[in-house]
Amino acid sequence: MKAIYLRELRSYFTTIIGYLFIAAMTLLIGIYAYVLNFIQRYPTFQATLYNASFVYLLVIPILAMRSFAGERHGHTSNLLYTLPFRLSGVVIGKYLALLSVLAIPCLLLCLYPAVLSRFGAVEIHTALSSIFAFFLLGAALAAIGLFLSSLTSNQIVAAILIFVVSFLCYLMQDILYYLPTSAYASFLCFLIVILAAAFIFYILTKNSIAAAGFAVAGEVCLTLFYFFKPALFENAFPNMLEGLALFAKFDAFVSGLFDLQAVVYYLTVILLFLFFSVLSLEKRRWS
């Protein structure tokens, strides 16, 4: 794992990718900080992070697109399958390299509260906790990007997939206002989610029988549950999306609260998509 980590980290800085990511993220957030904190004299740095969180939509695809797609495009992915350690070590090594590059601009952000404190009272602890949550948000998106990169050999396709999924995560909270809240609408939405989950299961395993069995069992159980307990489906799907919204979890930190549930949620998303990445690699190893 250490060899993979060092190799991957070195590759970010022997190409333009690492420098481009750090420069783009630092520049864009710096522009927001200059306008909000120095020109408009807004007193809190966490509000700047909240407004600049869309930056991840632009920079995470740059960082994560080459993780596995680049290996397959360069025909070096087969070497990963012959290494004397588990594929989980490969995934963790690559992910830690992603986090190391992500940590550089996030550490630079810690300088802003210190600078702002020279011009007035700044809640340093609140600002630092917001930067920590901002880093966790990026880490969760990077884990999702790592998984999506494992699904294709084309880096451009990987970047587009990562951008689209990140964009949907960004808009999820706004989409909630346009979703129907009836029990029947939630039932239909859950049916679609089960089919989508079965399709992802098929992609990861290439086992059509198991995927079909998962879909049929899920659809039957959901239908029976809806038949006997329809009231539980009222507004259920919008509530689920609200609970899963990545960017919405950052709101509590902007308000000055340290939300431990949000931290656990981000860590859960990271572990889940790292597990998906391992499954994706295992599927390709034996296909």
N, C-alpha and C positions, 0 to 999 in steps of 0.2 A: 504493500500500500504506500509506503514511504517513497519507493522508487517511482510509482505512478504519480504521486503528488508532486514530487520535484520535477519530473519530466513535463507534467502538464503545466505547472507554474512557470517553468522556464519557457515553454512554448508561447505563453501569452506575452512574454517580453522579448522574445526573439522575432516576433511579428508585430504588426501595428495594433493588434486586437486589444491587448492590455492597456496600452497607452491611449488608444482611442476611447475605450470605455471610461478610464479615469478622467481624461480631459473633458469628455462630453458631460459626464455626470457632475463634475466639479464646476464646469462653466455654467451649465443650465441652472443648477441650484444657486450658484453665486449670483446669477442675474436676478433670480427671485429674491435672494437675501438683500441685494443692493436696492432693489425697488421697494420692497416691503419694509425692511428694517432701517435702511439708511435714508431713503428719500421720503417715504410715507411715515417713517418713524413708528412703525408698528412695534410694540414692546416685546413680543414673544417670538422666539425662533421656531417653536414648534408649529406655529401657524404657517411659517415659511415652508417647513417640511410638508405640511398638509397640502398646501397649494402646489408644491413641486413634486408630489408623489407620482404624477403622471410621467415623470422622467424615466421611471422604470420601464414604461412601455417602449421606450426608444433604446435604452441601453442594455436591458437584459437579453433581448434577441442577439445583440452584438456579442455579448459575453458567452452565451450558452449554445449558440447555433453550431459551433464546431466541435462540441464535446465528443459526441459519438458519430455524428454525421461526417465530420472531417476524417475520422478514422476509417470509416467505410469508403468514403470517396477516395482516400489515398491508399486504399487496399492494405492498410496496416491493422485492420480490426481482427484479422485472423491471429495476429501475434498475441492479442489480448487473451484469446482463448487457450493459448499454450503456456501462459505464465504459471509459475508454481504457487499460485495462491488463488483463492476463490474470486469469483466475479464480483462479489460484494465488496472486496478490497479494491477492485478497479473502480467501481462506482463511487465508493467513499473517497478514494484518492483524488478522482477527478472533481468531486463535489467540494472537497476541502480546498482545492486549487481555485475553484470558482469563488468560494467564500473569502479566500485570502485576497484576491483581486478586488472583490466587493468591499472588503474591510478598509482598503486604503482610502478611498474618498470618504467613507463614513467616519474614519478617524480624523480626517481633515475637517469634517463638519464640526467636530468638538471644539475647534478654535473659534467658531462664531460666537458662542455664548460668552467666551472670555473677552473677545473684542467688544461685544455689545455691552458688557458690564462696565466698560470704561465710560459709557455715555449715559448710564442710568442703572436702576435696579433690575436685575435679571434673575429669574428663578433657575439657578444653575442645575439643580437636581431634576426639575421638570424638563428642562431642555435636554439634558443628558439621557433621561429615560425615553424621551421622544426619539432621540437619535438611535438608541438601542432598538426601539420598536421599528424604526425605519429600516434598520439593518435586518431585523428579523423578517420584515415584509419582503425585502429584496432577496433574502435567503430562501423564503418560501417560493417566490417566483423563479428563482434560479433552479430549485429542485424540480419544479414543473418543467422548466426549459430543458433541463438535463434529460428528463424522461422523453419529452417530445423529440429531442435530438436523436434519441436512440431508435426512433421509429422510421427514420429516413436516411438515405445516403447523400442527399442533396442539401448543402448548407443553406441555400436560399429558401428552399421549401421549409427547412427547420426554422429559419428566422421568421418566416411568414406565419407558421403554426404557432410559434411562441408569442408573436405579436398579437395574433387573433385571440388566443386564449387569455393573454394578459389584459387585452382590451375588454374582453367580456367580463373578466374579474373586476376591472375598473368601473364598468358600467352597471354591474350587478345591482348595486343599491338603487340606482335610478330606474332600472328595469322593473323593480318591484312595484312601482306605482302604476304600471300599465298592465299588470297581471290580474286576471280575474280571481276573485276570492271564494267562489262557490266550491262546494264539495266535489261536484262532478268535474269541474275544471282541474282541480288539484289531482283528482283520480286519474284523469287523462295525462296530465303532466308526469305523474309518477310512472304510468305505463311506459311513456317515452323514455324516461330515465332508466328503467329496467332494461329496455331494449338496447339503449346506448351502452349500459354497463355490460350486457351480454356481448355486444360487438367488440368492446375493448378487451373483454376476456378472451374472445376468439383471436384478436390480434396478438395478444400476449402468449397464448398457448397453441394456437393453430389447431385446436381441438373443437371441431364443429359440433360433435355430439354433446360434449360437456357444456359448450356455450348455449346450444339449443335447450338442453335440459335446465340450465340456469334460467334462461328466459321464460320457458314454460312454467317452471315452478314459481318463479317470482310473479308472473302475471296472474297465475291461478290464486296464489296466496293473497295478493293485493286485491283481486276481485272479490274474494270471499270476505276479506276484511272490510271492504267498502260496502258489501251487501249487508253485513251485520252491524257495522259501526260507521254509518255515513257521516254522522255529526263530527267525528274526529278529523275528517278531511276538510272541514271549513277553514279556509285560509292556511291550510297546512303547507302547501308548496311555497307560497311567498315567505312564510315563516322560516322554512328550511333554507331558502336562498339567503334570507337575511342573516341567518346564523352562520352560513358558509362564506359570506362576503369577505374576501381577504382585506380589501382596502378599508372596509367599514370598521374592522377591528382596530385600526389605527386612530379612530376618532377619540377613544377614551384617553389616550396619551396626549393628544392635542389639548384636551380639556383639563389636563393637569393630573390625571389619575394614572396610577400604574396598574394596568389590568392584567392580573395573573392568568385569567382565563384566555385572554388573547395570546399571551406568550405560549401557553400550553397548546392552543390551537395552531399557531404557526409551527411549533415543533412537531405536532402531529402531521401536518401537511408535508413537512420536510421528510419525515420518516416514511410516510405513505408513498410519496413519489420516488424516493430512493429505492424502496422495495419494488415499485413498478419498473424502475429502470433495471434492477437486477433480473426481474422476470423477463423483461424484453431481451436482455443479453443472453439469458439462458435459452430462450426460445430460438434465437439466431445461432447459438452454439450447436444445437442439436438438429436444426433444420437443414 
